[in-house]
Amino acid sequence: MMRFSQSGFSYQKQPSYRPDIDGLRAVAVVSVLGYHFFPTWLKGGFIGVDIFFVISGYLISLIIFHALKNNEFSFIGFYSNRIRRIFPALLIILFSSLILGWFVLLADEYAQLGRYVVGASSFMTNLMLLGDSGYFDSAAEKKPLLHLWSLAIEEQFYLIWPFLIWTAWKLRFNLIFIIIIILVLSLIFNIAIVQADPITAFYSPLSRFWEIILGGVLAWFCAFKGAHKNPKKYLSAKYFHIVNKCEAILAGAGWRNIQSLIGLILIVVSVFMFTKDLAFPGYWALIPASAAILLIVAGRDAWVNRVFLSHPSLVWVGVISYPLYLWHWVLLSMVRGLEGELPSRNVRLSIIAVSVLLAWLTYELIEKPIRFKLYKKSAIITLALLMIFTALLGLYVYKDNGFEIRSRHQKFSAYIDSIRRTEMQAECFEIPYAYKISDKWFCELGDKQSAATIFAYGDSHALSLIPVLEQYALNKKIKILFAGTSGCPSLLGIQSMRRGNGIETYNCRKLNDRIFSYVRSNGIKSVILANRWVYYSGSIVTPNEINYISRDELEPINIESSRRDFSWALQNTIAKYSEIGVKVYLVEDTPRQLVLPRDILVKAGPSDVEINKFSVSRDLHEQNQSYVNAEIRKHDDKASIINFDKLICNLEICPLAKDGQFLYFDSDHLGVYGSHLLYPALNLSSD
């Protein structure tokens, strides 16, 4: 083991360097790059991060355990080492992101980048993402610093881990027992919440620490595998006679080859068979994590490790894997921001090549000199001060709203300003658990002093109607009540479930039952049901976005049963409201555009004519809505049907923009201006 010390700062090189582990790093980073650049080929490449976690836990813990065993551990040495390892490349990435973002991003996007620079500088990116969106959401694809969530989890772990290990060591606690207990608790928490709250399961350090600790457990056994020879010297020695017996069994080259081959096969299966629809991490993360453990345990002499993982080209990629991981996503997301979509294959290959070049330059010119040659206290302090400065710079960008004075923003300022929602929309839709909270589970539109006689509810497409409903209520001097939750249709007797991992959005059935009871008991005369109907009928164009419904949430859900249930639920809902004397308004859905308004700004000039070249055709809109509209119109004798096509479409297209403003907030939700255009179609009965 090599040790270096200067000015009171000690640095310990990884004990007994293993090139095959750098090769495993390369497999991990290539998996991630494959998923980001070629998501239809390497659908499960995101598991590369799980491999990184295990490797990191193993190597860092091994250094700590060896230092403790030799009575050489120093907190100053440990954290100065982490600063030298992490800060140089990260600082380059954060500064580069701010420079590139100045030219590429719009003002609100640049402001958000500044916010994420603050988060990355303080290693809080994952916690910020918890409140924003999921890793697999389309909006996430254009966050240049999204990928730093994994780095944040690692650094959060290493703020706790050394203190835990050192304290247990000094107090002579049964450390391996404590470590395993924490690992199990983290794993249980991960599995327990992955279905109910997948975003928390993905980003929370509590649900991810077990993967890093798994590497730490292996490091413990490697560091103290001879503890049985001197039981009084090391803790938990009674456990190691078991480990040594296992070593005697596993010592054969044949078995180690089998181990490494199984590990590699598990990684290949994960990369090509896993998809983002899995309830991940959950149980599934055990597969890539176990694969990493098998490959590390197999040792450098196992055939896969010796021939494949230790190949010089793979080792080289592993050596630059950290800056490569940092660079690739920043460049891809910036280009994606310019093109508005995933770039062409040749462009993606070019980005990969540039990422590799920049990663190599970062390693050779920045990382290597600082990490292996500079051990002065002044270097550590300088890096820390630079990180603080970077955080303050990001905060300034965020507080200044992304420098709206930039020419790129000014060119499209009128259109950008129209991509917004009202405060009332935010107030009405920030009640996700309206089915169970005691009060303020709906909002009031219009004349607050009047007695409400209309209740409007539905999913996020109902949210788009709030501006026009509020305008109507104010003009008519009436009060309209509103409630709604994303992914919950206003249909009685059904449950709504997202496709893929069966995650229940919220309890739609209980919410709809609560609204029905309120309507029946409080003198409501009319209900307005507005939804993205195709989302629940199995007739949506993009299969990955299907949100199935079922009369019984325990039944298997598929397109056929969902379509039958949709027809039944529509009839059942109208019948039940009719039985209690309530008039039903069925709102046929508005057009869904083919691209996001924001993405058009990088392709079109700032004019309605240029922007509307990307609008959906009226024929395609009517084709997309044909099944659900036919189902809705079967009930025109019992319900009033509202259709807005004449107001927001012409004979050829359903335009994206009009009078210098976008009609849409995103591809399928009307913005404030678009919503107000619907006013002439409203003729609601409040008697």
VOGU-3710 file (C-alpha; in Angstrom, 3 decimals, decimal comma):
1> mmrfsqsgfs> 0,000/0,000/0,000  1,423/3,376/-0,991  1,130/6,338/1,360  1,853/9,998/0,774  1,867/12,767/3,317  2,521/16,473/3,041  1,543/19,416/5,230  -0,502/17,219/7,497  -2,681/15,860/4,678  -2,326/12,127/4,177
11> yqkqpsyrpd> -3,322/10,301/1,035  -3,621/6,568/0,725  -3,675/4,876/-2,624  -6,109/2,031/-3,128  -4,551/-1,111/-1,633  -3,349/-3,595/-4,206  -4,507/-1,914/-7,436  -6,722/-4,103/-9,615  -7,015/-3,179/-13,293  -10,097/-5,387/-13,634
21> idglravavv> -12,009/-3,029/-11,343  -11,202/-0,147/-13,672  -12,488/-2,417/-16,430  -15,675/-2,911/-14,435  -15,941/0,864/-14,143  -15,714/1,016/-17,923  -18,568/-1,493/-18,265  -20,640/0,667/-15,934  -20,019/3,957/-17,733  -20,483/2,415/-21,189
31> svlgyhffpt> -23,816/1,002/-20,012  -24,960/4,444/-18,905  -23,773/6,083/-22,124  -25,493/3,367/-24,128  -28,772/4,008/-22,345  -28,564/7,769/-22,806  -27,426/7,767/-26,447  -29,168/4,624/-27,712  -32,132/4,057/-25,357  -33,907/1,641/-27,695
41> wlkggfigvd> -30,861/-0,650/-27,817  -29,529/-0,614/-24,257  -32,832/-0,164/-22,453  -31,420/-1,110/-19,077  -28,111/0,722/-19,285  -29,102/2,841/-16,298  -27,969/-0,072/-14,089  -24,411/1,142/-14,667  -24,970/3,544/-11,782  -25,750/0,624/-9,477
51> iffvisgyli> -22,440/-0,974/-10,453  -20,676/2,304/-9,698  -22,254/2,377/-6,239  -20,962/-1,085/-5,378  -17,454/-0,339/-6,708  -17,299/2,945/-4,818  -18,470/1,335/-1,590  -15,879/-1,413/-1,944  -12,852/0,756/-2,769  -13,467/3,604/-0,340
61> sliifhalkn> -14,388/1,268/2,507  -11,314/-0,849/1,824  -9,129/2,243/2,209  -10,865/3,167/5,482  -10,594/-0,343/6,918  -6,919/-0,689/6,031  -6,198/2,718/7,549  -8,029/1,817/10,764  -6,304/-1,554/10,952  -2,904/0,160/10,627
71> nefsfigfys> -3,901/2,995/12,987  -3,447/5,556/10,192  -6,975/6,824/9,599  -7,468/10,595/9,470  -10,703/12,460/8,760  -8,692/15,322/7,281  -6,845/12,887/5,064  -10,049/11,151/3,998  -11,978/14,290/3,067  -8,998/16,007/1,456
81> nrirrifpal> -8,688/12,902/-0,707  -12,381/13,117/-1,642  -11,973/16,800/-2,538  -8,977/16,049/-4,772  -10,874/13,169/-6,381  -14,248/14,846/-6,941  -13,861/18,617/-7,132  -11,497/19,257/-10,101  -13,548/17,564/-12,834  -16,826/18,631/-11,237
91> liilfsslil> -15,764/22,289/-11,200  -14,873/22,096/-14,898  -18,291/20,597/-15,678  -20,235/23,178/-13,678  -18,409/26,119/-15,246  -18,737/24,607/-18,725  -22,465/24,056/-18,189  -22,966/27,705/-17,286  -20,997/28,828/-20,350  -22,804/26,495/-22,766
101> gwfvlladey> -26,160/27,266/-21,169  -25,662/30,991/-21,805  -25,801/30,338/-25,551  -28,196/27,389/-25,645  -30,827/27,750/-22,932  -33,804/30,040/-22,623  -34,070/32,250/-19,549  -36,160/29,948/-17,354  -34,047/26,956/-18,386  -30,866/28,869/-17,598
111> aqlgryvvga> -32,271/29,904/-14,238  -32,994/26,263/-13,448  -29,464/25,367/-14,504  -28,184/27,921/-11,992  -30,343/26,286/-9,332  -28,901/22,876/-10,162  -25,365/24,264/-10,088  -26,066/25,233/-6,481  -27,412/21,740/-5,840  -24,428/20,050/-7,487
121> ssfmtnlmll> -21,951/22,231/-5,592  -23,518/21,186/-2,304  -24,151/17,578/-3,408  -27,916/17,936/-3,104  -28,927/17,239/-6,714  -30,827/14,068/-5,862  -32,881/15,827/-3,186  -33,752/18,630/-5,608  -34,866/16,098/-8,201  -37,138/14,474/-5,629
131> gdsgyfdsaa> -39,335/17,542/-5,819  -39,040/18,107/-9,557  -39,529/15,002/-11,647  -38,428/11,484/-12,283  -35,229/10,293/-13,964  -37,258/8,766/-16,800  -39,494/11,812/-17,408  -39,169/13,624/-20,723  -38,544/16,925/-18,929  -35,526/15,342/-17,239
141> ekkpllhlws> -33,843/14,794/-20,607  -33,074/18,504/-20,878  -31,543/19,027/-17,434  -27,785/19,281/-18,077  -26,883/18,322/-14,497  -29,462/15,592/-13,982  -26,820/12,865/-13,852  -25,150/14,364/-10,796  -27,838/12,813/-8,604  -25,693/9,683/-8,257
151> laieeqfyli> -22,615/11,670/-7,259  -24,718/13,455/-4,641  -25,838/10,151/-3,113  -22,246/8,918/-2,921  -21,007/12,075/-1,236  -23,938/12,126/1,186  -23,009/8,579/2,103  -19,371/9,504/2,687  -20,347/12,323/5,011  -21,773/9,651/7,335
161> wpfliwtawk> -19,849/6,454/6,642  -16,365/7,330/8,003  -17,822/8,678/11,269  -19,930/5,565/11,708  -17,011/3,221/11,023  -14,542/5,183/13,161  -16,953/5,459/16,102  -17,837/1,773/16,036  -14,155/0,882/15,730  -13,130/3,019/18,698
171> lrfnlifiii> -15,992/1,755/20,849  -15,240/-1,825/19,793  -18,798/-2,435/18,621  -19,624/-5,416/16,442  -19,088/-3,398/13,290  -19,947/-5,990/10,668  -23,235/-6,620/12,426  -24,047/-2,881/12,451  -23,124/-2,540/8,772  -25,318/-5,436/7,715
181> iilvlslifn> -28,251/-4,141/9,777  -28,024/-0,732/8,040  -27,753/-2,436/4,657  -30,863/-4,531/5,307  -32,869/-1,542/6,576  -31,954/0,514/3,495  -32,854/-2,387/1,186  -36,181/-2,945/2,945  -37,001/0,774/2,685  -36,157/0,683/-1,022
191> iaivqadpit> -38,378/-2,317/-1,709  -41,193/-0,971/0,473  -41,569/2,358/-1,336  -40,622/1,548/-4,921  -44,223/0,834/-5,937  -45,933/3,635/-4,015  -43,286/6,324/-4,598  -40,837/5,358/-7,363  -39,222/8,791/-7,560  -38,282/8,712/-3,878
201> afysplsrfw> -37,048/5,137/-4,247  -34,831/6,231/-7,139  -33,356/9,419/-5,674  -33,489/9,030/-1,906  -30,156/8,260/-0,246  -32,002/6,085/2,257  -33,172/3,742/-0,500  -29,809/3,714/-2,310  -27,237/3,450/0,495  -27,565/-0,334/0,633
211> eiilggvlaw> -25,828/-0,669/-2,735  -22,788/1,273/-1,525  -22,812/-0,575/1,796  -22,872/-3,873/-0,100  -19,457/-2,964/-1,476  -18,431/-1,955/2,039  -19,364/-5,374/3,422  -17,153/-7,024/0,818  -14,341/-4,608/1,691  -14,645/-5,594/5,351
221> fcafkgahkn> -14,169/-9,267/4,605  -11,230/-8,495/2,320  -9,559/-6,240/4,869  -9,957/-8,638/7,792  -9,967/-12,041/6,162  -7,127/-13,149/8,473  -8,744/-11,942/11,666  -9,248/-15,481/12,969  -5,481/-15,732/13,560  -5,627/-13,022/16,218
231> pkkylsakyf> -9,207/-12,735/17,513  -8,347/-10,084/20,109  -6,864/-7,707/17,555  -9,882/-7,255/15,330  -13,576/-7,032/15,951  -16,135/-9,665/15,005  -13,412/-12,269/14,503  -15,812/-15,128/15,214  -17,471/-14,506/11,861  -14,300/-14,885/9,843
241> hivnkceail> -13,723/-18,578/10,276  -16,853/-18,933/8,126  -15,394/-16,603/5,525  -12,122/-18,469/5,434  -13,900/-21,796/4,960  -15,725/-20,235/2,014  -12,397/-19,031/0,641  -11,061/-22,564/0,769  -14,015/-23,715/-1,332  -13,882/-20,787/-3,728
251> agagwrniqs> -10,129/-20,801/-4,154  -10,214/-22,996/-7,265  -9,693/-21,209/-10,555  -12,615/-23,048/-12,113  -15,102/-21,779/-9,573  -13,760/-18,253/-9,756  -14,164/-18,359/-13,535  -17,773/-19,447/-13,081  -18,347/-16,614/-10,606  -16,998/-13,977/-12,958
261> liglilivvs> -18,910/-15,396/-15,922  -22,176/-15,342/-13,960  -21,466/-11,749/-12,951  -20,881/-10,690/-16,546  -23,987/-12,524/-17,772  -26,115/-10,800/-15,110  -24,855/-7,396/-16,272  -25,536/-8,185/-19,936  -29,034/-9,452/-19,100  -29,728/-6,314/-17,026
271> vfmftkdlaf> -28,523/-3,932/-19,730  -30,524/-5,528/-22,533  -33,601/-6,834/-20,686  -34,347/-4,197/-18,059  -36,545/-1,246/-19,046  -37,571/1,997/-17,407  -41,029/0,489/-16,825  -39,646/-1,774/-14,099  -40,255/-0,867/-10,470  -36,626/0,151/-10,139
281> pgywalipas> -34,500/-0,020/-8,054  -36,514/-2,391/-5,828  -35,687/-6,086/-6,040  -34,368/-5,590/-9,561  -31,330/-3,617/-8,383  -30,111/-6,721/-6,568  -29,175/-8,234/-9,933  -26,593/-5,665/-11,144  -25,370/-5,104/-7,580  -24,821/-8,843/-7,100
291> aaillivagr> -23,136/-9,022/-10,499  -20,621/-6,382/-9,413  -19,938/-8,277/-6,176  -19,392/-11,549/-8,062  -16,889/-9,942/-10,427  -14,954/-8,264/-7,617  -14,902/-11,405/-5,465  -13,769/-13,544/-8,400  -10,461/-11,699/-8,345  -8,158/-10,397/-11,020
301> dawvnrvfls> -7,087/-13,913/-12,076  -10,562/-15,106/-13,077  -10,801/-15,484/-16,852  -13,397/-12,719/-17,413  -11,479/-10,345/-15,163  -8,059/-11,200/-16,591  -8,925/-11,284/-20,289  -11,919/-8,973/-20,644  -12,032/-6,518/-17,738  -8,249/-6,103/-17,592
311> hpslvwvgvi> -7,927/-5,416/-21,315  -5,907/-2,168/-21,711  -8,591/-0,417/-23,766  -11,268/-1,167/-21,195  -8,981/-0,175/-18,316  -8,280/3,134/-20,071  -12,006/3,868/-20,339  -12,357/2,954/-16,674  -9,592/5,358/-15,688  -11,415/8,279/-17,386
321> syplylwhwv> -14,885/6,996/-16,431  -15,560/9,768/-13,896  -14,993/12,761/-16,223  -16,603/10,783/-19,063  -19,727/10,306/-16,962  -19,731/14,027/-16,151  -19,219/15,275/-19,714  -21,489/13,025/-21,767  -24,846/14,081/-20,333  -24,038/17,798/-20,295
331> llsmvrgleg> -23,178/17,712/-24,001  -26,119/15,482/-24,949  -28,689/17,566/-23,076  -27,319/20,822/-24,538  -27,507/19,467/-28,094  -30,944/18,118/-27,319  -31,914/21,621/-26,206  -30,757/23,002/-29,554  -32,483/20,367/-31,675  -35,559/19,883/-29,493
341> elpsrnvrls> -35,276/16,099/-29,621  -32,828/13,214/-29,455  -30,170/14,051/-32,065  -29,542/11,879/-35,107  -27,323/8,807/-34,784  -24,312/10,504/-36,386  -24,642/13,506/-34,090  -24,868/11,225/-31,063  -21,750/9,356/-32,139  -19,978/12,689/-32,528
351> iiavsvllaw> -21,041/13,717/-29,020  -19,654/10,454/-27,639  -16,331/11,082/-29,397  -16,145/14,643/-28,042  -17,084/13,382/-24,563  -14,261/10,837/-24,609  -11,769/13,472/-25,801  -12,825/15,974/-23,144  -12,797/13,252/-20,468  -9,231/12,285/-21,395
361> ltyeliekpi> -8,091/15,939/-21,397  -9,827/16,543/-18,070  -8,119/13,528/-16,545  -4,653/14,262/-17,918  -4,578/18,052/-17,490  -6,809/18,604/-14,451  -7,526/15,470/-12,432  -4,181/13,723/-12,585  -1,956/16,645/-11,524  -4,239/17,664/-8,665
371> rfklykksai> -5,024/14,168/-7,480  -1,560/12,637/-7,581  0,894/15,535/-7,403  -0,640/18,311/-5,312  -0,979/17,452/-1,645  -0,565/20,901/-0,147  -3,157/22,307/2,178  -3,463/25,355/-0,104  -4,648/23,155/-2,997  -7,464/21,685/-0,910
381> itlallmift> -8,533/25,098/0,352  -8,443/26,528/-3,184  -10,678/23,743/-4,511  -13,139/24,244/-1,658  -13,266/28,011/-2,243  -13,780/27,502/-5,966  -16,728/25,214/-5,225  -18,265/27,845/-2,945  -17,753/30,474/-5,656  -19,414/28,184/-8,208
391> allglyvykd> -22,407/27,717/-5,926  -22,736/31,494/-5,498  -22,475/31,982/-9,265  -25,238/29,447/-9,817  -27,355/31,182/-7,184  -26,853/34,517/-8,952  -27,979/33,028/-12,275  -31,055/31,572/-10,581  -31,957/34,767/-8,703  -31,535/36,829/-11,881
401> ngfeirsrhq> -34,084/34,597/-13,650  -31,544/33,303/-16,136  -30,488/36,701/-17,522  -33,536/37,501/-19,632  -31,535/40,244/-21,335  -29,753/37,617/-23,438  -30,590/37,869/-27,147  -31,720/34,249/-27,343  -34,447/34,903/-24,799  -35,430/38,314/-26,159
411> kfsayidsir> -36,031/36,854/-29,619  -38,852/34,655/-28,331  -39,886/36,559/-25,187  -43,566/36,934/-26,131  -43,930/33,236/-26,907  -41,986/32,194/-23,817  -44,180/34,336/-21,587  -47,245/32,508/-22,915  -45,899/29,126/-21,727  -47,213/29,502/-18,217
421> rtemqaecfe> -49,943/28,529/-15,839  -52,000/30,695/-13,533  -51,710/30,842/-9,753  -55,205/29,376/-9,568  -54,103/26,386/-11,629  -51,238/25,779/-9,242  -53,534/26,171/-6,231  -56,173/23,820/-7,613  -53,803/21,105/-8,734  -51,475/21,002/-5,753
431> ipyaykisdk> -53,945/18,823/-3,879  -52,750/15,362/-4,948  -54,332/13,525/-2,052  -57,735/15,186/-2,232  -59,438/11,867/-1,596  -58,250/11,737/2,018  -57,421/15,213/3,393  -60,072/16,698/5,678  -60,491/20,227/4,290  -59,535/22,382/1,303
441> wfcelgdkqs> -59,658/19,363/-0,969  -61,162/21,410/-3,819  -60,827/25,011/-4,962  -63,360/27,732/-5,760  -63,540/29,667/-9,031  -65,473/32,895/-9,569  -67,790/34,556/-7,057  -66,676/33,183/-3,692  -69,813/34,521/-1,974  -72,244/32,557/-4,122
451> aatifaygds> -73,436/29,054/-3,444  -71,711/26,656/-5,812  -73,946/24,841/-8,295  -71,287/23,492/-10,716  -68,485/21,045/-9,949  -65,760/20,510/-12,572  -63,256/17,714/-12,193  -60,934/15,406/-14,070  -57,257/14,831/-14,781  -54,579/17,321/-15,858
461> halslipvle> -56,552/18,198/-19,010  -59,276/19,520/-16,748  -56,570/21,692/-15,187  -56,127/23,352/-18,580  -59,730/24,558/-18,411  -59,336/26,448/-15,130  -58,553/29,852/-16,747  -61,668/29,743/-18,955  -63,856/28,305/-16,172  -62,694/31,050/-13,841
471> qyalnkkiki> -63,387/33,672/-16,518  -66,848/32,218/-17,127  -67,665/32,068/-13,414  -66,601/35,675/-12,844  -68,599/36,944/-15,826  -71,715/35,006/-14,797  -71,207/35,869/-11,103  -71,384/32,228/-10,066  -69,066/29,860/-8,213  -67,594/26,724/-9,779
481> lfagtsgcps> -65,826/24,122/-7,669  -62,843/22,249/-9,064  -60,863/19,146/-8,078  -58,539/16,926/-10,021  -55,443/14,790/-9,993  -53,064/13,814/-12,757  -53,899/10,406/-14,217  -57,312/10,187/-12,536  -60,320/10,273/-14,901  -63,632/11,605/-13,623
491> llgiqsmrrg> -65,352/8,232/-14,028  -67,139/6,433/-11,211  -66,422/2,839/-10,269  -62,968/2,440/-11,783  -59,357/2,633/-10,706  -56,585/4,184/-12,778  -53,142/2,644/-12,985  -50,053/3,730/-14,873  -48,662/1,354/-17,450  -45,532/-0,704/-16,774
501> ngietyncrk> -44,893/-1,091/-13,071  -48,517/-0,786/-11,996  -47,981/2,301/-9,894  -51,228/3,722/-8,623  -51,144/7,444/-9,341  -53,497/8,316/-6,497  -56,681/6,657/-5,303  -58,889/7,778/-8,175  -61,865/5,698/-7,109  -61,987/7,224/-3,629
511> lndrifsyvr> -61,583/10,751/-5,030  -64,422/10,296/-7,528  -66,660/8,746/-4,878  -65,954/11,669/-2,576  -66,879/14,181/-5,277  -70,077/12,265/-6,076  -71,097/12,286/-2,407  -70,359/15,996/-2,141  -72,359/16,787/-5,288  -75,334/14,772/-4,012
521> sngiksvila> -75,292/16,392/-0,563  -74,568/20,039/-1,372  -77,071/21,113/-4,002  -74,735/20,879/-7,016  -76,777/21,024/-10,211  -74,158/20,258/-12,875  -70,861/18,445/-13,212  -68,232/19,021/-15,896  -66,142/15,971/-16,731  -62,933/16,796/-18,614
531> nrwvyysgsi> -60,153/14,303/-19,263  -57,582/13,068/-21,690  -60,038/10,342/-22,634  -57,713/8,432/-24,937  -55,410/7,903/-21,965  -57,887/5,520/-20,363  -59,567/3,860/-23,333  -56,567/2,038/-24,790  -56,748/4,164/-27,934  -53,783/6,443/-27,353
541> vtpneinyis> -51,234/6,605/-30,155  -48,099/6,023/-28,024  -48,375/2,667/-26,217  -45,824/3,622/-23,554  -48,168/6,334/-22,333  -51,250/4,200/-21,873  -52,930/4,681/-18,524  -55,192/1,667/-18,107  -58,343/1,627/-16,024  -60,161/-1,246/-14,380
551> rdelepinie> -63,391/-1,732/-12,475  -61,468/-3,791/-9,946  -57,954/-2,627/-9,137  -57,000/-6,247/-8,414  -57,868/-7,412/-11,933  -55,142/-7,754/-14,561  -55,250/-4,588/-16,667  -54,778/-4,571/-20,443  -56,022/-2,655/-23,452  -59,044/-4,847/-24,121
561> ssrrdfswal> -60,343/-4,924/-20,556  -59,569/-1,236/-20,134  -61,621/-0,366/-23,226  -64,570/-2,395/-21,937  -64,269/-0,763/-18,535  -64,049/2,695/-20,110  -67,328/2,189/-21,957  -68,968/0,798/-18,825  -67,600/3,564/-16,562  -68,773/6,328/-18,887
571> qntiakysei> -72,301/4,918/-18,971  -72,266/4,226/-15,228  -71,095/7,754/-14,376  -73,792/9,447/-16,471  -76,455/7,121/-15,065  -75,501/7,742/-11,437  -75,491/11,516/-11,818  -78,781/11,379/-13,711  -80,325/9,359/-10,863  -79,671/12,203/-8,418
581> gvkvylvedt> -80,849/14,874/-10,873  -77,431/16,304/-11,793  -76,722/17,468/-15,351  -73,556/16,057/-16,926  -71,278/17,938/-19,325  -68,785/15,760/-21,208  -65,860/17,777/-22,561  -64,281/16,260/-25,655  -60,529/16,579/-25,504  -58,468/19,294/-27,129
591> prqlvlprdi> -55,824/18,479/-29,786  -52,515/16,978/-28,818  -49,559/18,536/-30,597  -46,640/16,556/-31,976  -43,880/18,613/-30,329  -43,397/20,743/-27,237  -43,771/24,508/-27,722  -40,375/25,108/-26,165  -38,718/22,705/-28,602  -40,142/24,581/-31,581
601> lvkagpsdve> -38,258/27,715/-30,595  -34,988/26,116/-31,679  -36,425/25,132/-35,071  -38,655/28,027/-36,084  -38,475/31,770/-36,369  -40,443/33,982/-33,952  -43,673/34,133/-35,945  -46,999/32,291/-35,921  -46,487/31,168/-39,511  -43,105/29,596/-38,785
611> inkfsvsrdl> -44,244/27,978/-35,543  -47,480/26,594/-36,966  -45,548/24,581/-39,550  -45,086/22,121/-36,665  -48,763/22,017/-35,681  -50,781/18,816/-35,675  -53,121/18,414/-38,631  -56,842/18,498/-37,993  -57,253/15,129/-39,700  -54,741/13,495/-37,350
621> heqnqsyvna> -56,374/15,099/-34,313  -59,814/13,833/-35,317  -58,360/10,401/-36,058  -56,742/10,246/-32,609  -60,013/11,202/-30,924  -62,360/9,171/-33,127  -62,882/6,204/-30,792  -63,418/8,144/-27,566  -65,557/10,817/-29,201  -67,763/8,096/-30,705
631> eirkhddkas> -68,145/6,567/-27,234  -68,944/9,968/-25,709  -71,513/10,844/-28,392  -73,423/7,651/-27,694  -74,685/9,487/-24,612  -75,731/12,766/-26,222  -79,319/12,077/-25,170  -78,393/12,059/-21,465  -75,405/14,419/-21,345  -74,407/17,701/-22,954
641> iinfdklicn> -71,265/17,422/-25,067  -68,773/20,279/-25,391  -66,357/20,324/-28,338  -63,770/23,064/-28,872  -62,392/22,107/-32,289  -64,063/24,958/-34,142  -62,436/27,441/-31,790  -58,850/26,195/-31,835  -58,588/24,421/-35,217  -59,092/25,466/-38,817
651> leicplakdg> -59,818/23,163/-41,732  -56,187/22,077/-42,061  -54,398/22,346/-38,714  -54,908/22,854/-35,016  -52,343/25,634/-34,576  -49,738/25,864/-31,869  -49,634/29,656/-31,867  -51,951/32,575/-32,493  -51,499/36,340/-32,190  -47,880/35,949/-31,091
661> qflyfdsdhl> -48,636/33,527/-28,259  -48,590/29,795/-27,769  -51,948/28,136/-27,237  -50,269/25,327/-25,329  -48,297/24,960/-22,135  -46,776/21,709/-23,402  -47,709/19,255/-26,141  -51,227/18,476/-24,894  -52,148/20,948/-22,139  -53,603/24,284/-23,185
671> gvygshllyp> -51,919/27,345/-21,759  -53,712/30,389/-20,366  -54,179/32,050/-23,748  -55,410/28,853/-25,386  -57,823/28,185/-22,537  -59,434/31,613/-22,849  -60,121/30,945/-26,536  -62,610/28,253/-25,482  -65,024/30,692/-23,838  -67,612/30,854/-26,664
681> alnlssd> -68,251/27,094/-26,388  -69,297/27,317/-22,737  -72,996/27,552/-22,104  -73,391/25,992/-18,704  -76,542/25,568/-16,712  -76,237/26,552/-13,067  -79,929/26,114/-12,244
//
